Amino acid sequence: MPSALKTKLTEMLGLAAPIMSAPMAGIAGGALAAAVSRAGGLGLIGGGYGDRRWLARELDIAADADVGVGFITWALARDPDLLSLAIERRPRAVFLSFGDIDQFGPIVARAGVPLIAQVQTVAAAKMAVAEGAQIIVAQGTEAGGHGGMRASMALVPAVVDAVGDIPVVAAGGIADGRGLLASLILGAAGVLCGTAFYATHESLAHSNVKEAAVRGSGDDTVRGSVFDVVRGYHWPQQWKLRSLENEFYRTWVSKEELLRTDQSDQRKLYFRAQKNGDTDTAAVIVGEAVDLLHQIEPASAVIARMTDQAMAHLSGFAARSARQSEADIGQATNQAYPTSESEQAALSPFGRTTTPLHVQTLPKQRGRPRGSRRHPPSKSRTGD
């Protein structure tokens, strides 16, 4: 692995690439998690809403691959023994998101398994660290699936500053090497990607759903509760689901209360559509980075392209910076200072100068001039 991509995350988890695949419920099974881990990242099996037989089967499929397991925290609270099932398989890490982790942190710690907590606010990040999280995932609202209100660009560095030496992983809107490199520049130690792996060969999504994702645009994603209501999932209100807009969503988005009373028939219709890959009804749960999906491919190809692209952009930036520095030095050395009024007028943004210009070296001024004050505009805060 290039030294530029070695981070606290890769050191802590023994990874070749600072990339994790999201534990997407019903999508991230053992095959996908194993493929990501064997390609150098960390693959996470999605424990979802608590199907014990499904989880056991997918752990078997992962076989000897060094994978982790992720849970929806509020759903895990209904069947805490699922955590024991996962820990018995000695996962590389346990990932918890959407709820307080204090009930499970000590259990994971006693097992000697790294605990990853995904958060959507700075306050939640601080709380997760206090409750035992060893790695924090800062998830921006651009992410597919459930998420909060804050966007990645501002949230990630804020969380990095808030949690000290704890490695922070960026999530939300990241699906290529540019997003990986940008996240590292923001101070993250790696990235968590869901949409990037949604349409891979190893994903459990229906082939029609994968094709819809490849055709999809971030412009067409929506956030709401329609698909949670029809599936009978009682999500806390602060976390809405991002997916591609489709006919079912358009029909019911303004009639959610009616949908709640008509769940029986509509639920049968929905799950039939999901089984058959009918994307006019069933949700395609991807995020704003869906524009960056161009083909259905192996998960290993996603990892390789992201790391190669990140290094190519980093090398290009370094080369451009070096060339610019050389040019600046040459210009400073060879350029004659203007002495005549006509030369000064040509260089002055205000035209002819009224007094001769004399070149002099001034000491660098640090901070704002004495007596100047900046009054920041007042902020309004939006609840999560």
C-alpha positions as semicolon CSV with decimal commas, in nm:
position;residue;x (nm);y (nm);z (nm)
1;M;0,000;0,000;0,000
2;P;0,130;0,349;-0,081
3;S;0,251;0,525;0,233
4;A;0,014;0,815;0,160
5;L;-0,279;0,582;0,225
6;K;-0,147;0,444;0,553
7;T;-0,360;0,583;0,834
8;K;-0,461;0,516;1,193
9;L;-0,745;0,306;1,055
10;T;-0,524;0,082;0,843
11;E;-0,281;0,039;1,133
12;M;-0,552;-0,040;1,387
13;L;-0,736;-0,292;1,170
14;G;-0,447;-0,424;0,962
15;L;-0,588;-0,305;0,628
16;A;-0,416;-0,250;0,296
17;A;-0,661;0,025;0,199
18;P;-0,848;0,275;0,422
19;I;-1,185;0,167;0,285
20;M;-1,477;-0,006;0,456
21;S;-1,796;-0,130;0,294
22;A;-2,116;-0,030;0,474
23;P;-2,323;-0,300;0,648
24;M;-2,628;-0,241;0,426
25;A;-2,928;-0,440;0,550
26;G;-3,021;-0,713;0,305
27;I;-2,747;-0,608;0,062
28;A;-2,415;-0,656;0,240
29;G;-2,393;-1,029;0,292
30;G;-2,099;-1,260;0,347
31;A;-1,986;-1,263;-0,016
32;L;-1,961;-0,884;-0,043
33;A;-1,793;-0,843;0,296
34;A;-1,542;-1,117;0,217
35;A;-1,462;-0,968;-0,125
36;V;-1,393;-0,625;0,023
37;S;-1,173;-0,766;0,299
38;R;-0,977;-0,987;0,058
39;A;-0,918;-0,680;-0,161
40;G;-0,754;-0,499;0,131
41;G;-1,043;-0,311;0,291
42;L;-1,280;-0,409;0,569
43;G;-1,605;-0,566;0,461
44;L;-1,900;-0,549;0,698
45;I;-2,194;-0,787;0,697
46;G;-2,522;-0,606;0,761
47;G;-2,702;-0,752;1,061
48;G;-3,007;-0,550;0,960
49;Y;-3,327;-0,592;1,156
50;G;-3,235;-0,904;1,347
51;D;-3,278;-1,214;1,129
52;R;-3,069;-1,471;1,316
53;R;-3,074;-1,740;1,048
54;W;-2,981;-1,492;0,776
55;L;-2,688;-1,359;0,979
56;A;-2,557;-1,706;1,061
57;R;-2,577;-1,807;0,695
58;E;-2,392;-1,497;0,574
59;L;-2,120;-1,543;0,836
60;D;-2,076;-1,898;0,704
61;I;-2,051;-1,763;0,347
62;A;-1,776;-1,522;0,453
63;A;-1,587;-1,830;0,574
64;D;-1,231;-1,743;0,680
65;A;-1,233;-1,387;0,545
66;D;-1,152;-1,122;0,806
67;V;-1,488;-0,942;0,806
68;G;-1,682;-0,730;1,052
69;V;-2,050;-0,725;1,145
70;G;-2,275;-0,420;1,163
71;F;-2,601;-0,371;1,348
72;I;-2,881;-0,117;1,363
73;T;-2,848;-0,038;1,732
74;W;-3,215;0,017;1,815
75;A;-3,305;-0,308;1,637
76;L;-3,026;-0,499;1,813
77;A;-3,173;-0,388;2,146
78;R;-3,478;-0,606;2,070
79;D;-3,258;-0,917;2,036
80;P;-2,923;-0,855;2,209
81;D;-2,819;-1,219;2,169
82;L;-2,744;-1,146;1,803
83;L;-2,435;-0,964;1,922
84;S;-2,319;-1,281;2,096
85;L;-2,372;-1,475;1,773
86;A;-2,150;-1,228;1,589
87;I;-1,879;-1,217;1,858
88;E;-1,858;-1,596;1,865
89;R;-1,735;-1,579;1,504
90;R;-1,447;-1,347;1,604
91;P;-1,527;-1,060;1,366
92;R;-1,260;-0,807;1,275
93;A;-1,485;-0,535;1,420
94;V;-1,840;-0,469;1,541
95;F;-2,017;-0,171;1,386
96;L;-2,311;-0,001;1,560
97;S;-2,525;0,280;1,425
98;F;-2,853;0,460;1,503
99;G;-2,884;0,457;1,879
100;D;-2,688;0,469;2,203
101;I;-2,417;0,205;2,223
102;D;-2,376;0,203;2,602
103;Q;-2,568;-0,125;2,635
104;F;-2,330;-0,305;2,398
105;G;-1,994;-0,130;2,435
106;P;-1,879;-0,327;2,742
107;I;-1,975;-0,659;2,579
108;V;-1,769;-0,581;2,269
109;A;-1,478;-0,454;2,480
110;R;-1,469;-0,771;2,692
111;A;-1,450;-0,975;2,373
112;G;-1,147;-0,777;2,260
113;V;-1,315;-0,675;1,933
114;P;-1,275;-0,317;1,800
115;L;-1,598;-0,119;1,827
116;I;-1,696;0,115;1,544
117;A;-1,977;0,365;1,604
118;Q;-2,145;0,557;1,325
119;V;-2,281;0,901;1,416
120;Q;-2,452;1,190;1,242
121;T;-2,367;1,475;1,482
122;V;-2,067;1,601;1,677
123;A;-2,253;1,552;2,006
124;A;-2,322;1,188;1,920
125;A;-1,955;1,137;1,834
126;K;-1,845;1,259;2,177
127;M;-2,104;1,036;2,344
128;A;-1,995;0,731;2,143
129;V;-1,632;0,778;2,245
130;A;-1,738;0,806;2,609
131;E;-1,931;0,480;2,567
132;G;-1,632;0,289;2,434
133;A;-1,614;0,342;2,058
134;Q;-1,261;0,299;1,923
135;I;-1,342;0,421;1,572
136;I;-1,599;0,684;1,476
137;V;-1,778;0,697;1,142
138;A;-1,903;1,049;1,066
139;Q;-2,194;0,996;0,830
140;G;-2,313;1,284;0,616
141;T;-2,667;1,323;0,489
142;E;-2,552;1,243;0,133
143;A;-2,537;0,875;0,227
144;G;-2,784;0,622;0,095
145;G;-3,014;0,455;0,344
146;H;-3,083;0,616;0,680
147;G;-2,899;0,923;0,797
148;G;-2,918;1,261;0,964
149;M;-2,920;1,622;0,848
150;R;-2,555;1,733;0,843
151;A;-2,343;1,713;0,529
152;S;-2,006;1,538;0,516
153;M;-1,786;1,833;0,422
154;A;-1,855;2,018;0,747
155;L;-1,933;1,722;0,973
156;V;-1,617;1,518;0,916
157;P;-1,357;1,779;1,023
158;A;-1,580;1,887;1,312
159;V;-1,591;1,529;1,441
160;V;-1,215;1,490;1,385
161;D;-1,157;1,796;1,604
162;A;-1,403;1,674;1,868
163;V;-1,272;1,322;1,933
164;G;-0,897;1,377;1,958
165;D;-0,684;1,075;1,871
166;I;-0,978;0,846;1,788
167;P;-0,970;0,753;1,417
168;V;-1,258;0,906;1,221
169;V;-1,398;0,750;0,905
170;A;-1,590;0,965;0,656
171;A;-1,918;0,842;0,509
172;G;-2,178;0,991;0,278
173;G;-2,130;1,083;-0,086
174;I;-1,799;0,897;-0,130
175;A;-1,770;0,651;-0,418
176;D;-1,436;0,712;-0,590
177;G;-1,074;0,804;-0,528
178;R;-1,144;1,176;-0,529
179;G;-1,381;1,132;-0,236
180;L;-1,128;0,912;-0,058
181;L;-0,850;1,168;-0,100
182;A;-1,077;1,458;-0,001
183;S;-1,177;1,270;0,315
184;L;-0,815;1,216;0,413
185;I;-0,746;1,586;0,360
186;L;-1,038;1,666;0,592
187;G;-0,861;1,465;0,860
188;A;-1,040;1,132;0,826
189;A;-0,846;0,808;0,857
190;G;-1,054;0,632;0,593
191;V;-1,394;0,607;0,427
192;L;-1,708;0,397;0,459
193;C;-1,889;0,338;0,129
194;G;-2,229;0,185;0,067
195;T;-2,345;0,311;-0,271
196;A;-2,004;0,231;-0,426
197;F;-2,058;-0,139;-0,348
198;Y;-2,435;-0,153;-0,401
199;A;-2,410;-0,263;-0,765
200;T;-2,114;-0,500;-0,732
201;H;-2,132;-0,863;-0,838
202;E;-2,124;-0,974;-0,474
203;S;-2,406;-0,746;-0,359
204;L;-2,733;-0,920;-0,270
205;A;-2,937;-0,658;-0,455
206;H;-3,156;-0,784;-0,739
207;S;-2,996;-0,746;-1,084
208;N;-3,271;-0,502;-1,186
209;V;-3,197;-0,293;-0,879
210;K;-2,824;-0,288;-0,958
211;E;-2,900;-0,171;-1,312
212;A;-3,129;0,101;-1,177
213;A;-2,848;0,217;-0,950
214;V;-2,603;0,237;-1,241
215;R;-2,855;0,445;-1,437
216;G;-2,944;0,659;-1,134
217;S;-2,855;1,015;-1,049
218;G;-2,803;1,184;-0,717
219;D;-3,043;1,450;-0,843
220;D;-3,319;1,192;-0,819
221;T;-3,263;1,081;-0,461
222;V;-3,517;1,168;-0,191
223;R;-3,529;1,141;0,188
224;G;-3,839;1,026;0,368
225;S;-4,022;0,752;0,557
226;V;-4,246;0,600;0,289
227;F;-4,042;0,283;0,244
228;D;-4,005;0,236;0,621
229;V;-4,380;0,266;0,669
230;V;-4,469;0,012;0,401
231;R;-4,207;-0,235;0,527
232;G;-4,327;-0,198;0,885
233;Y;-3,997;-0,066;1,021
234;H;-4,047;0,177;1,309
235;W;-3,751;0,408;1,261
236;P;-3,695;0,697;1,502
237;Q;-3,796;1,022;1,336
238;Q;-3,448;1,180;1,333
239;W;-3,321;0,930;1,074
240;K;-3,478;0,944;0,729
241;L;-3,417;0,705;0,441
242;R;-3,244;0,825;0,123
243;S;-3,324;0,633;-0,196
244;L;-3,401;0,692;-0,561
245;E;-3,745;0,840;-0,615
246;N;-3,984;0,600;-0,788
247;E;-4,353;0,569;-0,866
248;F;-4,442;0,414;-0,531
249;Y;-4,270;0,698;-0,344
250;R;-4,445;0,964;-0,552
251;T;-4,781;0,800;-0,490
252;W;-4,751;0,779;-0,112
253;V;-4,517;1,060;0,000
254;S;-4,810;1,292;0,070
255;K;-5,030;1,012;0,208
256;E;-4,812;0,843;0,469
257;E;-5,091;0,828;0,727
258;L;-5,318;0,655;0,477
259;L;-5,035;0,415;0,397
260;R;-5,011;0,327;0,765
261;T;-5,377;0,222;0,762
262;D;-5,340;0,031;0,434
263;Q;-5,024;-0,153;0,527
264;S;-5,145;-0,508;0,479
265;D;-5,223;-0,491;0,107
266;Q;-4,946;-0,246;0,022
267;R;-4,687;-0,443;0,216
268;K;-4,765;-0,759;0,022
269;L;-4,738;-0,563;-0,299
270;Y;-4,410;-0,407;-0,192
271;F;-4,233;-0,726;-0,087
272;R;-4,350;-0,901;-0,403
273;A;-4,199;-0,616;-0,603
274;Q;-3,877;-0,637;-0,404
275;K;-3,847;-1,008;-0,474
276;N;-3,910;-0,956;-0,845
277;G;-3,683;-0,655;-0,882
278;D;-3,965;-0,416;-0,970
279;T;-3,797;-0,080;-0,915
280;D;-4,115;0,117;-0,982
281;T;-4,231;-0,006;-0,641
282;A;-3,933;-0,143;-0,449
283;A;-3,674;0,102;-0,316
284;V;-3,331;0,145;-0,472
285;I;-3,150;0,253;-0,155
286;V;-2,850;0,453;-0,275
287;G;-2,704;0,793;-0,195
288;E;-2,603;1,105;-0,381
289;A;-2,280;0,943;-0,504
290;V;-2,484;0,714;-0,731
291;D;-2,379;0,934;-1,026
292;L;-2,033;0,782;-0,991
293;L;-2,152;0,425;-1,059
294;H;-2,097;0,330;-1,422
295;Q;-2,106;-0,049;-1,433
296;I;-2,176;-0,365;-1,239
297;E;-1,835;-0,499;-1,136
298;P;-1,649;-0,696;-0,867
299;A;-1,598;-0,532;-0,529
300;S;-1,223;-0,576;-0,571
301;A;-1,236;-0,350;-0,879
302;V;-1,399;-0,075;-0,672
303;I;-1,124;-0,094;-0,410
304;A;-0,847;-0,093;-0,672
305;R;-0,993;0,199;-0,866
306;M;-1,051;0,410;-0,556
307;T;-0,696;0,367;-0,429
308;D;-0,539;0,412;-0,774
309;Q;-0,744;0,723;-0,843
310;A;-0,663;0,874;-0,504
311;M;-0,290;0,823;-0,562
312;A;-0,309;0,958;-0,918
313;H;-0,478;1,276;-0,801
314;L;-0,234;1,312;-0,513
315;S;0,064;1,269;-0,747
316;G;-0,084;1,514;-0,996
317;F;-0,139;1,771;-0,725
318;A;0,218;1,731;-0,601
319;A;0,357;1,769;-0,953
320;R;0,152;2,082;-1,021
321;S;0,259;2,233;-0,690
322;A;0,625;2,167;-0,768
323;R;0,596;2,323;-1,113
324;Q;0,418;2,627;-0,971
325;S;0,683;2,671;-0,702
326;E;0,958;2,664;-0,964
327;A;0,770;2,915;-1,176
328;D;0,718;3,147;-0,880
329;I;1,087;3,136;-0,791
330;G;1,189;3,208;-1,150
331;Q;0,947;3,496;-1,179
332;A;1,065;3,649;-0,853
333;T;1,427;3,616;-0,958
334;N;1,405;3,741;-1,318
335;Q;1,125;3,997;-1,317
336;A;1,245;4,359;-1,317
337;Y;1,059;4,586;-1,083
338;P;0,868;4,869;-1,259
339;T;1,039;5,204;-1,227
340;S;0,868;5,441;-1,469
341;E;0,523;5,588;-1,416
342;S;0,396;5,419;-1,732
343;E;0,511;5,077;-1,610
344;Q;0,355;5,139;-1,269
345;A;0,027;5,247;-1,425
346;A;0,016;4,932;-1,636
347;L;0,054;4,715;-1,327
348;S;-0,167;4,915;-1,094
349;P;-0,530;4,795;-1,066
350;F;-0,630;5,159;-1,026
351;G;-0,449;5,297;-1,332
352;R;-0,198;5,583;-1,313
353;T;-0,038;5,631;-0,972
354;T;-0,008;5,978;-0,830
355;T;0,324;5,925;-0,655
356;P;0,624;5,714;-0,747
357;L;0,623;5,356;-0,614
358;H;0,922;5,242;-0,412
359;V;0,985;4,875;-0,345
360;Q;1,032;4,795;0,019
361;T;1,017;4,483;0,232
362;L;0,759;4,486;0,505
363;P;0,741;4,249;0,801
364;K;0,463;3,990;0,780
365;Q;0,157;4,097;0,972
366;R;0,005;3,822;1,182
367;G;-0,366;3,828;1,252
368;R;-0,602;4,116;1,176
369;P;-0,498;4,483;1,202
370;R;-0,528;4,630;1,548
371;G;-0,871;4,767;1,612
372;S;-1,041;4,559;1,343
373;R;-1,309;4,315;1,448
374;R;-1,503;4,060;1,257
375;H;-1,864;4,011;1,359
376;P;-1,982;3,666;1,249
377;P;-2,345;3,639;1,140
378;S;-2,575;3,473;1,387
379;K;-2,642;3,102;1,322
380;S;-2,968;2,920;1,328
381;R;-2,955;2,550;1,413
382;T;-3,165;2,278;1,267
383;G;-3,257;1,981;1,479
384;D;-3,142;1,630;1,376
